[in-house]
Amino acid sequence: MNHRQQFLRHVAQTSPSPVGIEIVAASGNYLIDNTGKEYLDLIGGISVCNIGHSHPKVVEAIKGQAEKYLHVMVYGELVQSPQVQYATLIAAHMPATLGCVYFTNSGTEATEGALKLARRATGRTDIISCRNAYHGHTLGALSVMGDEYWRNAFRPLLPGVWHHTFNSPELIEAITSHAACVIIETIQGEAGVIAPDPEWLLALRARCTDTGTLLIFDEIQCGFGRTGRLWGFEHYPVIPDIVLLGKALGGGLPMGAFIASHTLMQLFTHNPVLGHITTFGGHPLCCAAGMAAMQVLLEYNIIDQVEEKEKLFRSLLRHPAIINIRSKGLLIAVELDSATHVTQCLNRCIQKGLFSDWFLFAPNCIRIAPPLTITTSEIHQACEILLSCL
């Protein structure tokens, strides 16, 4: 059997029709398949590869750490310098009330940890989340996902989870002294890039404060410069109680984190001890890679260029088939009239060397979330191919 046949038989599948391109290398903003064909990458591993693929600084950090040590002990027992240094760097770029980092293996595990922390801190069980929200696929994260199509086959899920519409007064009105937390994406990603109304966000923060409800911002997809600021919530005068990170956090290696105050996080240390534990969370190799990637983002002023690149995409993407464009930085949804037309367009793009995708709750939208390092000429190239395929 060739690799594709082995892939279909021995690697667990997530859809009946995977793209199935065999990638043998990835460098900068390009993927390379087993025939040598290059694909300009418009999705960056779904907002993972924010500084491009195989960045030399990240590769160097991985090699350096691999020569020192890999896994040595479960999380939280030994002082491991890659964890300490990366947590310190992240905390230095967060508000003072978000100074304690709990590293996990993925974004969905960060969601699970944050939900546990909210329940532990408040002694409450109710959770409020949004329709068309995506927070991961494990059972707790699935419970707060905002679409019944994805949830129904796996019931029963967590009880006491109430879904309301993002940006709606009804969500704010639903927050009472029974709620442990409200969990929202700072920018709704899989819904097709929906930004919050600033006044709504302020009202949400005020209501949570008044009722003693913790406010959780999911920055897993929109963090690390994706929106034109290091964190998506920096666009708004609102600070959450807990922040979720993932995707770009590991610089291309698997990693997630939830971040809160030191006081909140200390609740996991007693009643019970080991209130949250992980074997591989904060793996030293992942921390070294993630820290190197974050340093590249900060030191090379990559984030400062994001909004101009967003404007260039929006100015070039003009076509009768495009109904609407929604964007926040380099998280862009190009809306067509149907999911069928999106699929047809994406297939044509692959033939012409452009790799893109769609959104879970907005399959009639083309996803554009390239590495933040995409160049002006590559944006022109991408839009030219995309328009020709429309």
C-alpha positions in Angstrom: 0.0 0.0 0.0 1.1 3.6 -0.7 1.1 6.2 2.0 -2.3 7.5 1.1 -3.9 4.0 1.3 -2.1 3.5 4.7 -3.4 6.9 5.8 -7.0 6.0 5.0 -6.7 2.5 6.6 -4.6 3.0 9.7 -5.0 6.7 10.7 -8.3 7.5 12.3 -10.4 9.6 10.0 -12.4 12.6 10.9 -14.4 13.1 7.7 -15.5 10.9 4.8 -13.4 12.9 2.3 -10.1 14.2 3.7 -8.0 16.5 1.4 -5.4 13.7 1.3 -2.4 15.7 0.0 0.8 14.1 1.2 3.0 16.8 2.7 6.7 16.1 2.8 8.0 19.6 3.8 6.7 23.0 4.9 8.8 26.2 5.0 7.9 29.8 5.5 4.4 30.3 4.1 4.4 27.2 1.8 3.5 23.5 2.0 5.3 21.1 -0.3 3.8 17.7 -1.3 5.4 14.5 -2.4 5.5 15.5 -6.0 7.4 18.7 -5.2 4.3 20.9 -5.8 4.2 24.0 -3.6 1.0 25.4 -2.0 0.7 28.9 -0.6 -0.8 28.3 2.8 -3.8 30.5 3.6 -4.7 28.8 6.9 -1.4 28.2 8.8 -2.5 24.9 10.3 -5.7 26.7 11.5 -4.0 29.7 13.1 -1.1 27.7 14.5 1.8 28.7 12.3 1.6 32.5 12.9 5.3 33.0 12.1 5.3 30.5 9.2 6.4 26.9 9.0 9.8 25.7 10.4 11.0 29.1 11.5 14.8 28.9 12.1 14.5 30.3 15.6 11.9 27.7 16.6 13.9 24.8 15.0 17.0 26.0 16.9 15.1 26.2 20.2 13.7 22.7 19.7 17.1 21.2 18.9 18.7 23.0 21.9 16.1 21.7 24.3 16.0 18.2 22.9 19.7 18.0 23.7 19.1 18.9 27.4 16.0 16.9 28.4 12.5 16.0 27.4 9.9 14.7 29.8 11.2 14.3 33.4 8.2 14.5 35.7 4.4 15.2 35.7 3.5 18.9 35.6 4.0 21.2 38.6 6.5 19.2 40.7 9.9 20.1 39.3 11.3 23.5 38.3 11.8 23.2 34.5 13.3 26.4 33.0 11.4 26.3 29.6 8.1 26.3 31.5 9.2 29.0 33.9 10.7 31.2 31.3 7.7 30.9 28.9 5.1 31.5 31.6 7.0 34.6 32.8 7.1 35.9 29.2 3.4 35.4 28.7 2.5 36.9 32.1 4.7 40.0 31.3 2.4 40.7 28.3 -0.9 40.1 30.1 -2.8 42.4 32.5 -1.5 42.1 36.1 -4.6 40.1 37.1 -3.6 37.4 34.6 -0.2 36.4 35.9 -0.4 32.6 36.5 -0.2 30.2 33.7 -1.3 26.5 33.7 0.1 24.8 30.6 -1.9 22.0 28.9 -1.5 19.8 25.9 -4.1 21.5 23.8 -6.7 24.3 23.6 -9.5 21.9 24.4 -7.7 20.9 27.6 -7.3 24.5 28.5 -11.1 24.8 28.2 -11.6 21.9 30.5 -9.2 23.3 33.1 -10.8 26.7 33.0 -14.3 25.2 33.5 -13.0 23.2 36.5 -11.4 26.3 38.0 -14.6 28.4 37.6 -16.6 25.7 39.4 -14.0 25.4 42.1 -13.7 29.1 42.6 -17.4 29.9 42.8 -18.9 26.7 44.1 -21.5 27.0 41.4 -22.3 24.7 38.4 -24.1 26.7 35.8 -22.2 27.7 32.7 -23.2 30.2 30.0 -21.8 30.0 26.5 -22.7 31.1 23.0 -24.4 29.6 20.0 -22.0 28.9 17.2 -19.1 28.9 19.7 -16.2 26.5 19.4 -14.1 25.6 22.4 -12.9 22.1 21.6 -14.2 18.5 21.3 -13.7 16.8 24.6 -16.9 16.3 26.6 -16.7 19.4 28.7 -15.6 21.6 25.8 -18.3 19.9 23.6 -20.9 20.8 26.2 -20.1 24.5 25.8 -19.9 24.3 22.0 -22.7 26.2 20.5 -24.1 23.9 17.8 -26.4 20.9 18.5 -25.3 19.1 15.3 -21.9 18.4 16.8 -23.2 17.7 20.4 -26.2 15.5 19.9 -24.5 12.2 19.2 -22.5 12.4 22.4 -25.1 13.2 25.0 -25.5 13.2 28.0 -23.1 16.1 28.3 -22.4 18.5 31.2 -25.7 19.6 32.8 -26.4 23.3 33.6 -24.9 24.7 30.3 -27.0 27.5 28.8 -26.4 28.7 25.2 -27.3 32.2 24.1 -26.6 34.4 21.1 -23.2 36.2 20.9 -23.7 40.0 21.2 -27.2 39.6 22.5 -28.9 41.2 25.6 -30.4 37.9 26.4 -27.0 36.4 27.3 -26.3 39.2 29.7 -29.7 38.9 31.3 -29.2 35.2 31.8 -26.2 35.8 34.1 -27.3 35.3 37.7 -25.7 34.3 41.0 -26.1 30.7 39.9 -23.5 31.0 37.1 -20.0 29.8 37.7 -18.7 31.4 34.5 -19.5 32.8 31.1 -17.2 31.5 28.3 -17.0 33.3 25.0 -14.5 33.5 22.1 -13.1 37.1 22.1 -13.7 36.9 18.3 -16.0 34.1 17.2 -13.9 32.1 14.8 -15.9 29.1 13.5 -19.0 31.2 13.3 -17.3 33.0 10.4 -15.4 35.8 12.2 -17.9 37.6 14.4 -16.6 40.4 16.5 -18.2 41.6 19.7 -19.9 44.9 20.1 -17.7 46.9 22.5 -20.6 48.2 24.5 -22.0 44.6 24.8 -18.6 43.4 26.0 -18.5 46.2 28.7 -22.0 45.2 29.9 -21.0 41.6 30.0 -18.0 42.4 32.1 -20.1 44.5 34.5 -22.8 41.8 34.9 -20.2 39.1 35.6 -18.6 41.3 38.2 -21.9 42.2 39.8 -23.0 38.5 40.1 -19.5 37.1 41.0 -19.4 35.1 37.8 -16.1 34.5 36.2 -15.6 35.7 32.6 -13.5 33.4 30.4 -12.2 34.6 27.1 -11.2 32.0 24.6 -8.2 33.4 22.7 -7.1 30.0 21.3 -7.7 31.1 17.6 -7.4 34.9 17.8 -4.4 35.1 20.1 -0.7 35.7 19.3 -1.2 38.6 16.9 -3.9 37.1 14.7 -6.2 40.1 15.1 -3.5 42.8 14.9 -3.0 42.9 18.6 -1.1 40.4 20.7 -4.4 39.3 22.3 -7.8 39.9 20.8 -9.2 41.4 24.0 -6.7 44.2 23.7 -9.1 45.8 21.1 -11.6 46.3 23.9 -11.5 47.9 27.4 -12.3 44.6 29.1 -10.2 42.2 31.1 -11.4 38.7 31.7 -10.9 36.5 34.8 -9.5 33.6 32.8 -7.9 33.5 29.3 -7.5 30.4 27.1 -4.6 30.0 24.8 -3.7 27.3 22.2 -2.9 26.8 18.6 0.0 29.3 18.0 1.1 29.0 21.7 3.4 26.1 20.9 5.1 27.5 17.8 3.9 24.5 15.8 4.1 22.0 18.7 1.0 20.8 20.6 0.2 23.1 23.5 -2.6 25.0 25.3 -2.9 27.1 28.5 -5.4 28.7 30.8 -4.3 31.8 32.6 -5.8 33.4 35.7 -4.7 35.2 38.9 -2.3 33.5 41.2 -5.0 33.5 43.9 -7.5 31.7 41.6 -5.0 29.2 40.4 -3.9 28.3 44.0 -7.4 26.8 44.5 -6.1 23.7 42.6 -3.5 23.1 45.4 -5.9 22.1 48.1 -9.3 20.5 48.8 -8.3 18.4 46.9 -4.6 18.5 46.4 -3.7 18.0 42.7 -7.1 19.6 41.8 -5.9 19.6 38.2 -3.0 17.5 36.9 -1.4 16.6 33.6 1.5 14.4 32.6 2.7 16.1 29.5 1.2 19.6 29.8 4.0 22.2 29.6 6.3 19.8 27.9 9.8 21.4 27.9 10.2 21.0 24.1 6.8 22.6 23.4 7.6 25.5 25.9 11.0 26.1 24.2 9.4 26.2 20.7 6.5 28.3 21.8 8.7 30.9 23.6 10.9 31.1 20.5 7.9 31.7 18.3 6.5 34.4 20.7 9.9 36.2 20.8 10.0 36.3 17.0 6.5 37.8 16.9 7.5 40.5 19.4 11.0 41.2 18.2 10.3 41.4 14.5 7.2 43.6 14.7 5.2 41.1 12.8 2.0 42.1 14.6 2.3 45.7 13.6 1.9 44.7 9.9 -1.3 42.6 10.4 -3.9 45.4 9.9 -2.3 46.6 6.7 -2.3 43.1 5.3 -5.9 42.8 6.3 -6.8 45.9 4.4 -4.9 44.6 1.3 -6.9 41.4 1.3 -10.1 43.3 1.6 -9.2 45.7 -1.2 -8.2 42.9 -3.6 -11.1 40.4 -2.9 -13.8 42.0 -5.1 -15.9 39.6 -7.1 -19.7 39.2 -7.9 -19.7 35.8 -6.1 -18.5 37.4 -2.8 -21.5 38.3 -0.7 -19.6 39.7 2.3 -16.2 39.8 4.0 -15.8 39.8 7.7 -12.4 40.2 9.3 -10.4 41.0 12.3 -6.8 41.2 11.4 -5.7 38.2 9.5 -8.7 36.2 10.5 -11.0 36.6 7.5 -14.2 35.0 6.3 -15.2 35.4 2.6 -18.9 34.6 2.3 -20.3 32.9 -0.8 -23.9 31.9 -1.5 -23.5 28.2 -0.4 -21.2 25.7 1.1 -21.1 23.8 -2.2 -19.6 26.8 -4.0 -17.0 27.1 -1.2 -16.0 23.5 -1.6 -15.8 23.9 -5.4 -13.6 27.0 -5.1 -11.3 25.4 -2.5 -10.8 22.4 -4.7 -9.9 24.6 -7.7 -7.5 26.6 -5.4 -5.6 23.4 -4.5 -5.2 22.6 -8.1 -3.6 26.0 -8.6 -1.3 25.8 -5.6 -3.4 27.6 -2.9 -4.4 25.9 0.3 -7.4 27.2 2.3 -10.4 25.9 4.2 -14.0 26.7 5.5 -15.6 27.3 8.9 -17.4 24.8 11.1 -20.5 26.9 11.7 -20.2 29.0 8.5 -19.4 26.4 5.7 -20.5 29.0 3.1 -17.4 31.1 4.0 -13.8 30.6 2.8 -11.3 30.8 5.7 -8.3 33.1 5.3 -6.0 32.8 8.3 -2.4 32.7 6.8 0.8 32.9 8.7 1.2 36.5 9.8 4.4 36.5 7.9 2.6 36.4 4.5 4.1 39.0 2.2 2.4 41.7 0.1 3.3 39.8 -3.1 2.0 36.6 -1.7 -1.3 38.3 -0.8 -1.6 39.5 -4.3 -0.8 36.0 -5.6 -3.3 34.4 -3.2 -6.1 36.8 -4.2 -5.4 36.4 -7.9 -5.8 32.6 -7.6 -8.8 32.9 -5.4 -10.6 35.2 -7.7 -9.8 33.1 -10.7 -11.2 30.0 -8.9 -14.5 31.9 -8.0 
